[in-house]
Amino acid sequence: MAEEDSDVATENRTKTDKKIEYPLEVQYCGVCSLPLEYCEYSSDHAKCKEWLKENIPDLFDALVNQAADQLADVDVGDGAGKKKQTRGGKGVVRVPKKKNVTKKVALSRAQRNKKKYVTVVTGLGTFDIDPKKAAKVFANKYSCGSSVTGPDEIVIQEMS
């Protein structure tokens, strides 16, 4: 059992390139008094870079090369400019406007439960009416709940 543990320990040591020796020697910036790795988070980052370039040029070159290597690894493609939606649902999908569509608003009554119904309004998009604004107007005008359920569909709850 002890031999297995020592084998694992030697494998882990060979995987790491550097051995960490204690006590650590930390160099601090002469401008912001932070460790050199954290100068980029200070308010005087430009002054810190100048100080590092003048006082410790070898470390400055190493940090610049490390930053260049990290930037080279970043993939800049077509998707880099697009933001990924982080909160909420999929959002409302806008239907492209069609030029030769008959302009017609349709009202229908759909049964929700045995005695409850909802009114469904479709076709307002053909008149360039925003469904969200229309739903809010319906809710205020008729003192009921209304919501946008599709790209061009508004559901109005009836009072019973």
N, C-alpha and C positions, 0 to 999 in steps of 0.2 A: 504494500500500500504506500509506503514511504517512497519507494522507487518510482511509482507512477506519479506522485506529486512532484518529485524533483524533475522528472522528464517534462511535465507540463510547464514547470517554472522555467526550464532552459529553453523550451520552445517559445514561450512568451518573451523571454529576453532576446532571443535571436530575431524575433519579429520587429522589435523596436530598434531603430537605428542608433539612437543616442541613449547613453546612460545619464540619468539625472543624478548629479552629485550635490549634496547638501553641505554647507549652506549655499543658497543661491546668491549669485551676484547680480544685483539689479542696478541699472543705470537710470538716472533721473534727468529730466529736461531742466535746463537752466532758466527757461522762460516761465513755464507753467508748473514746474516742480512735480509733474506726474511721471510715472514710468514711461519710457520712450514709446512703448507699444500703444499707449493711451493718449498720446499727444493729439491725435486726430480728432478726439472728442472735446478738446479744450476750445475756448473761444478765440484764442490766438494761434490757430493752427499754422498760418503762414509764417509767423514769427518763429514758431517752434521748428519748422522745416529749415529756415535760414540758420538758426542756431545749431541744429544738428549737422547741417552741411558744412558749417565753418569749424565746429569743434570735433565731431566724430565722423569724418567723411567715409570711412570704411563701412560703418553701420548704416549710414545714409544710403550708400549704393546698394547694400544688401536689402534694405527695406523697399527701395524703388524697384529693384529687380523682382522681389517677391510680389509686389503689387502688380507689376506688369505680367507676371506669370498667371496671377489670379484673373486678370482681365482677359488674358488670352484664352482661358478655359471657358469663358462665358459665351454661350451660343446666342448670337443675334440673328434671329430669323423673322419670319413674317408675323409670328404670334407674339413677339416681344412688345409691340406697340399696343396690343389689346389688353384691356384690363379684364381680369376674371371677376365675375360677380361673386361676392363673398357672403352677402346676407340676403335674406328674403327668398322668394321663389324664383321661378323662371322668368317672371315679368310678363307683361302683355305683349303678345306678338302682333305687330302691326301688319295689316293686310295691305298689299300694294293696291293703290287706287286704279281702278279700271276705267277707261275712258268711255266705252260704249256699253255701260251697264244701265239698265232701267232704274231710274230713281224711284224707289218704292220703300215705304216704311211698313213693316208688318207687325201687328199686335196679335198676340195669342195668349190664351189662358191655359195654364198647365196645372194639373192637380198634383199637389205635394203630398198631402195625407188625405184621409177620408173626407174631411170637411174643409180643408185648407187648400187655397189656390195661390198661384203666383202669376203675374202678368209678365210676358216676355216680349221685349221690344227689339226688333232687328231692323237693319237697313238704314240706321242713322248715319253710318259712315259714308254712304253715297252722297249725302248732302254736306260733307266735310264738317260734321259735328263730332267733337271729341266725346267718346263714350263716358269717360270719367266725369267730365263736367256735367253732361246730361244726367247721369245717375244722381249726382249731388242735387241738381235742380229738381228732379222727380222726388227725391227724399224730402226736400224742404217744402215743396209745393203740396204734396199729398200726405205729409206727416207719417211716413212709413219708411221701411228699410228698402234700399235698392243697392245693387252691386253689379259690376261688370264681370260677366262670366266667360265671355269669349271675345274674339277680336272685334266683333260688331254685334254684341248681344248684351242687353241689360235686363236683369231680373228685378221686378218690383214686387215686394211682399204686400199682400192685401191685408187689411184689418178685418177681423171677423168678430 
